[in-house]
Amino acid sequence: MAETASLPAEMLRIERRLLPAGLLEEAVETLCEMLVAAIDSVDGVGVVKGCVVVDDDLDALVDRVRATSRARLGAVYDAFRETLVFQRIVTAPELVGAAREMIGASRLHAPFQHAVFRMDLAGEAWRGFGWHQDYPYNMLSERFVTAWLPLTPTGPHNGSIDVAPALSDRIHPVDIRFKRDASGARLPTRDAFIAARLQPRFDAAAEKLVLDPGDVALFGGRLVHRSGYNPGPRHRYSIQMRFGDLMAQEMVARGWKNRRIDGFDTFKALHPELIESEEA
């Protein structure tokens, strides 16, 4: 049975135990095996090549790889999106069916580039994701949904995600800024967070989601949300997929153009009045 927030179902819906437990377990097992392989292959950075890891706890493996080679952890992060189990999750019939019902579309538009795997590691506030709406990031149809699903339990203990459904009645202006690393140095990619002057309103209205593996949060492109700070000690692992209406009039009119790679050109072209500031 779906749980619907105070706004219409198109804004936020929680589907409990939507995905098969075995599918999520296979994903975690695959991730663990990749991490063991990454540890086993590192040479010259503090890990002996050919070492055997007997502790298959996901957090322990992530910490082991992170301590020896952050680049190797990044390689696991990127390659996991290319596994068949990841593809099976984001195209699972149960998930597709729930998204189709929520959108009310017979044909779905789901560019694979918008499928995301996240590892929100404990204590790394600099890797958080501030208040935003998915619409500028994806630029799918006006009625599109994000499916947010955890691979491990998520809630206050590891930050989860915060939502502000009561303030999600419009597309808010954004500040386009470069991402920063732990030292504050600028990274090559950018974010489009809701304008800084509006942030206190969302902080006051924040609601934290509590989800278990197999649960899925489905929300519309206008839902104001952020990646909650993970206080630890457990890390947070999640997958996100976006679904839009393939035959939506506005999508057909612009030739199904959506956000490509890291630019916000489509959003800026359609909504120049919503760009409050932009870091060059």
N, C-alpha and C positions, 0 to 999 in steps of 0.2 A: 504494500500500500504506500503510495507516495505521500510525503508530507509537504504541504504547500505553505509558503510564507504568507504574510499579511497582504502582500501585493498579488496581482493576478499570477496564475501559474506560469505565464510566459517569463516572469522575472526570476523566480527562484523555486526550484523543486528538488527535494531530496528523495532519491529512490534507494531504499534499504535492500541490501543483498541482491542487487540487480545482476551482478556478474558472478559467474561460477567461481567458487572458492578455489577449485583446482587450477583455474586459469591464472589467478593471482599468485598462487603458490609456485606455479611453474615460472612465472616472471621473476619472483624473488630468487628462486633456485638458479635461474639463468644469470641473474645479476651477481650472485655469490660466486658462481663458477668463473665469470669474467674477471671478478676482482682477484680471485685466487690465481688465475692465469697472469694477470697484470703483475702481481707480487712475484710470481715465479720467473717472470721474464726480465725484471729490472736488474741491471748489472752496473755496478760502479757507483751506486748512490746509497749504499748502506744495507742493501739486501743481497744475500748470496744467491747467485743464480742457481735455480734448481731446488730452492727451499720448499718445504712442505708445510702448509698451513692446516692445522687440524681443527681450529675454531672456525666454524662456518657461520657464526653470528654476523649478520649483515653489517651492523654498526662497527664491530671489531675489524672487519675486513676493510671497510671504508677508511677507518682511522689508520690502519696499517699502510694502505696505499697512499693516503694523504701525507703521512709522516715521512714517506720516502721519496715520493715524486708526485707533486700536484699535477704535473702534465699527464702522468699515466692515469690519474683519477679522471681528468678531463677526457682522455681518450675512451675510457669505459663509458662515461656519461654520454659522449657522442655516439659511440657504436651501439649502445643499447637500443637507441631509436631505430637501428637498422635490423634488429632481430625479428624473426617471424612471430615470436610470442608478443612483442610490442604491437606489431601490425594486427595480430589476432585480437588483442584487447581493444584497439581503437576502431576496429571494424566488427566487433562482436554483435551478433544479431540483436541481443537484448538492448545494447547501448544504442544502436542505430534506430531500433524501433521506438525507444523512449524519446530520442531526439526528434524523430519524424513526427511523433504524436504532439510533442510540445510546440514544434514549429508549425505544424499543420501543412506540411509539404509532401507531395508524392515523390518528388525527386530531390535528393540532397546534394548539396555542393560542399565538399569537405577536402580542400587542398591539404595534402599531406604535410606540406611545410609548416602548417599551423599545429601539427601534433607535437607536443612538448613533453619531455621527461625532466623532472626537477629533483635535485637532491638539496634540500635545505638543511645544511649542517648546523649542529648545535653551536650557539655562541657567535655565529658569523653574521652580525647585524648588517655589515656592509653589503652582504649579498641579498638583502631583503628586497621586496618589491612593493613600492609605495602605493598609495591610493590611486586607482586607475579604473578605467572601463575597457573592456576588450574590443569595443568597436574600432577605435583608432588603430589598434594593433593588428586587426585582421581584415577589416573592411569587407565583410561578407554582406549578405542581405540585411535589411533592417530587422527582420525577424530571424536572428541566428542565435544558437546557443553554444555555450562552452560546457563540456562535460569534464568535471574535475573529480578524479578518483584517486584515493590513496592506495599505496601498496602495503603499507603498515598502518596501524591505528594512529589517528590524528585527532588532536584536541588541544586543550590548554597546556598539556605537558610538553608538547613540541611545537607550539605556536599555531598550527593549523592555518586557516585563512579567516580573515575578518571580512564581514559584509556589512553594507549599510543600505538595505533595500528601501528604507523610507526616503532616502535622498537620491533615488535612482530614476527619477521621472524625466530626465533629460540628459543629453550629452553635454558634459561640463567642459569648460575651457582647459587647455593643457599647457604645461611647460615642457618643451622638448629639450632634454638634457642628456649629456653623455653619461654613461655608466662610470663608476669609480671603483677602484680596487681597495684593499684594506688600508693602504697608505694614503688614499685620496687621489692617486694618479688617474688621469683620464684614460678610459678604455675606448676602443674604436666603435662600439655600438651605442645606441641611444635609447632612451625611454621617453614616453609621453605620459607622465604622471599628471593627475589633476592639479590645476594651479595651486601654488603654495598657500595663497591667501585663503583658500577654501578648506584646507586640511583640518583645522580645529573642529569644524562642523562634523566631519566624518569620524574623527576620533571619538567624539561624544556619542555618536550613534552606532558605534561598532558592535557587531554581534559575532561571536566566534563559533564556527561550525565544528561539530564532533562527528567523525566518520570512522567506520571500520573498513578493512579490505572487503571489496565487493559492493560497498555503498558508493553511490555516485551523486554528486551535486550538479544539477543542470541549471544553468542560469543564462539569462538574456544578455546581449551585448552591452546593455546600459547599466547592468548591475555594478555598483561601486563596490570594489573589494580591494584587498591587499594581502600580500603574503605576510602572515604574522611572524614576529620575531620568535625564533626558536631558542628558548632558554636552556634546553637540554635536560638530562644528558643524552636523550635519544635523538637521532636524526629523523628527518621527515622525507619520505619518498612519494612522489605522486606523478600521475600522468594526466595531461590535458589534451582534449581533442575538440575541434570546432566544427559545427554543422550549420549550413545555411540552406536557404531555399534556392535550388538551382534555377528555377523558372521565375524567380521574383523579377518583376518588371524593371526595377532599378539595376539589377545585375545584368539582365539581358541588354539593357540600354548602354551600359558601359563595357560590354563585351566580357563580362565576368572578371573584370580587373579587380584584384584585391591587393592587399599589402604584399610587396615582394621583398624578400630578404630582410633588410633592416630599415628600409626607408619609410617615411610617412608621407610620401608624395601624393598618394591617392587621397588620404585624409585631408591634407593641406589644400588640394585642388578643390575638393567638395565643400570643405568647411574652413576657409581662410579666417573667418571671424572667430574661430575657436582656438586659434594659436595665440596664447597670451604672451609667450616668450619662446625663443628658440636659440639654443647655444650653437654658434657657428662652428 
